Structure formats: C-alpha cells, structure tokens
Amino acid sequence: QAGDLKLPPITTAALTLGPLPAPWGWRDFCRKNPTDCVKQPSTEAGPFTLTPEKWKLIVSTNENVNKNIEPMSDMDHWNKPESWDYPSDGKGDCEDYALLKRGLLIRAGIPASALLMTVVINRKGEGHAILTLASDHGDYVLDNQINEILSWENSGYRFVQRQSQTDPNEWTRLSNGIGEVLVASREKKSPFE
C-alpha cells in the first residue's frame, strides 16, 4: 500500500452514542505523558482531508510500526495485566502499537482529531485496541495484527468506544444509531482467526 498514492475507497463514518469514561489505560497513559493528552486546537474546518501524500504517510507509518515492534503482552512485559505505554524498548501490545502510530502521525502533521484510540472486541471475543483514522473518506482501522488499512466496516471487529474528535480525554460509545454497539461486517476472512 505505501508505494501507491491512490486513495482508499470512500466508506462511512462510525456513529457515536453518548459519552463514556475514558478507559483506565488511557487515563494512566495521560498521567505518564500529559503533553500527549492535551486538547489541540483544530486547524481544519470539517473532517480531516485525506490526500494521496497523507495516505502514503499513514500507510507507511502503520507498516513500519507493525514491522519494528515485537508483540508482547503487558503481563510478560511489565508484570501487570494492563499498561498503555509507548513501546520505547521495541516491545508492546495492541494499545502500545496504536499509541505509537498516533504519536508519530501527530508529530508528522496529521491532526489529533483524526487519530482516535479505539477499543473493540475482536473475532475471538477478546478486548483489543486499534487506532481509527477519521477522515473525509470515512473511518479506517490501523491495526497491529494486519498491515492493510481497512474501513471500519470491513475490520471484523465489534466497536465499543473511542476518543471523541473534539477532546482526546473524552470518549464515546459507538453505535449503529438505534442504541446497539456496532458490529462491523467483514467481506474476507480475518487473518487472525
């Protein structure tokens, strides 16, 4: 994907259904990294505009982080069940990959309002963290378990909650518009089944 400047197909944006408290892991991450959790003033009116150059940057960042971080559970890494951290030693689990991608992309000029930490349930019924790219082309998933960036509808995940686009410390429940948690379909078999 990284060598191709062609934009992804237009998809939809996930619907939100009211506020939820931020996950404990995010709050703990913000305690350790307060400057990464400050609400940034919006420089763009409306949704983030996805250009071929920005898409190439996003794709290459996703692939590079996936390639260069060794997967390791928080229990094996830190001897605790949950810890959201930058993988500064080259090891981490799902939220650590997502945090690194978010941080690198923000520093490269992608607005924080377009890079949303997201909690999902994977096809095995387990909690999982991903980074959602919210753009004028729709919402896309940056995942540590697959290099391909998929639309949220084709991710195979059940979406639970994610950051608000207006404030990184406000989180919202994701919904299909009638009060049910979103369940994304998948056109092709998941690579992690």
C-alpha positions in Angstrom: 0.0 0.0 0.0 2.7 2.5 0.9 4.1 2.8 -2.6 0.7 3.5 -4.1 -0.6 7.1 -3.9 -4.1 6.1 -4.7 -6.6 7.0 -2.0 -8.7 4.3 -0.4 -12.4 3.9 -1.4 -14.8 6.2 0.4 -16.6 4.5 3.3 -18.8 5.6 6.1 -18.0 7.1 9.5 -18.9 5.2 12.6 -21.8 6.7 14.6 -21.4 7.8 18.2 -23.9 7.4 21.0 -23.0 9.5 24.1 -20.1 9.8 26.4 -18.3 7.1 28.3 -15.5 7.4 30.8 -12.0 7.0 29.2 -10.5 3.6 29.8 -8.2 3.3 32.8 -5.3 2.6 30.5 -5.8 5.9 28.7 -6.0 7.8 31.9 -2.8 6.2 33.2 -1.1 6.9 29.9 -2.1 10.6 30.2 -0.7 10.7 33.8 2.6 9.5 32.4 2.5 11.5 29.2 0.4 14.6 29.9 1.6 16.6 26.8 0.2 13.8 24.5 -3.3 14.2 26.1 -3.8 17.9 25.7 -6.7 19.0 23.6 -5.3 20.6 20.4 -6.9 23.5 18.6 -8.4 22.4 15.3 -6.7 23.9 12.3 -9.1 22.3 9.8 -12.7 23.1 9.3 -14.7 19.9 9.0 -13.3 16.4 8.7 -9.7 15.7 8.1 -9.0 15.9 4.3 -7.2 12.8 3.1 -4.7 13.4 0.3 -2.6 10.9 -1.6 0.5 12.2 0.2 -1.1 12.0 3.7 -2.4 8.5 2.8 1.1 7.4 1.9 2.4 8.7 5.2 -0.3 6.9 7.1 0.2 3.6 5.3 4.0 3.7 5.7 3.7 4.6 9.4 1.3 1.8 10.0 3.6 -0.8 8.2 6.8 0.5 9.9 5.4 0.3 13.4 3.9 -3.1 12.8 7.3 -4.3 11.4 9.5 -2.8 14.1 7.7 -3.6 17.3 7.8 -7.0 18.9 4.4 -8.2 20.2 4.5 -8.8 23.9 1.6 -8.8 26.5 1.7 -6.3 29.3 1.9 -9.2 31.8 5.1 -10.6 30.1 6.5 -7.1 29.5 5.6 -5.2 32.7 4.3 -8.0 35.0 0.9 -6.3 35.2 -2.4 -7.0 33.4 -2.7 -3.6 31.7 -0.4 -0.7 30.9 -0.8 1.7 28.0 2.7 2.9 27.0 4.9 3.9 24.1 6.9 0.8 23.1 10.2 2.7 23.7 12.1 -0.6 24.1 10.7 -2.1 20.9 8.1 -4.3 22.6 4.4 -3.8 23.3 0.8 -5.0 22.9 -2.1 -3.7 20.8 -2.6 -0.3 22.5 1.1 0.4 22.5 1.3 0.0 18.7 -1.8 2.3 18.4 -0.3 4.9 20.7 3.0 4.9 18.8 1.2 5.3 15.4 -0.9 8.1 16.9 2.1 9.9 18.3 4.2 9.6 15.1 1.4 10.7 12.9 0.5 13.7 15.1 4.2 14.8 15.0 4.1 14.4 11.2 1.2 16.8 10.9 -1.9 14.7 11.0 -4.4 16.3 13.4 -5.1 14.5 16.7 -8.8 14.9 16.0 -8.4 12.4 13.1 -6.4 9.8 15.1 -8.7 8.2 17.6 -7.7 5.5 20.1 -10.5 2.9 19.9 -11.5 -0.2 21.9 -13.0 -3.1 20.1 -13.9 -6.8 20.6 -12.0 -9.0 18.1 -13.4 -12.1 16.4 -12.2 -14.2 19.3 -14.3 -12.2 21.7 -11.2 -10.5 23.3 -10.7 -6.8 24.0 -8.4 -5.2 21.6 -7.1 -1.6 20.9 -6.7 0.0 17.5 -6.2 3.4 16.0 -9.1 4.8 14.0 -8.4 7.3 11.2 -11.4 9.6 10.9 -11.3 11.4 7.5 -13.4 12.9 4.8 -13.2 9.4 3.1 -14.7 7.7 6.2 -13.2 5.8 9.2 -10.3 3.4 8.7 -8.6 1.0 11.1 -4.8 1.0 11.8 -4.2 -2.4 13.5 -1.1 -4.2 14.7 -2.5 -7.6 13.6 -2.7 -6.7 9.9 -0.7 -4.2 7.7 -3.7 -3.5 5.4 -5.7 -0.5 6.5 -9.3 -1.5 6.3 -12.5 0.5 6.6 -14.1 0.1 10.0 -17.0 -1.9 8.4 -14.6 -4.5 6.9 -12.4 -4.9 10.0 -14.4 -7.8 11.5 -14.4 -6.0 14.9 -17.2 -5.1 17.2 -16.7 -1.5 18.1 -17.1 -0.5 21.8 -15.7 3.0 22.4 -13.3 5.5 21.1 -11.9 9.0 21.7 -14.0 12.0 20.8 -12.8 14.0 17.8 -13.0 17.2 19.9 -11.1 16.2 23.0 -8.8 13.2 23.4 -9.8 12.8 27.0 -13.5 12.4 26.2 -14.6 9.0 25.0 -17.8 8.0 23.3 -19.7 4.8 22.8 -20.0 3.7 19.2 -23.5 2.8 17.9 -25.5 1.8 14.8 -27.9 4.7 15.6 -30.5 2.7 17.5 -28.6 2.1 20.7 -26.7 -1.1 19.8 -23.0 -1.5 19.8 -21.6 -1.6 16.2 -20.7 -4.9 14.8 -18.6 -4.5 11.7 -19.0 -7.0 8.9 -16.1 -8.5 7.0 -16.0 -9.3 3.3 -13.0 -11.5 3.6 -11.7 -13.9 6.3 -9.9 -12.3 9.2 -6.1 -13.0 9.2 -6.2 -13.6 12.9 -8.9 -16.3 13.2 
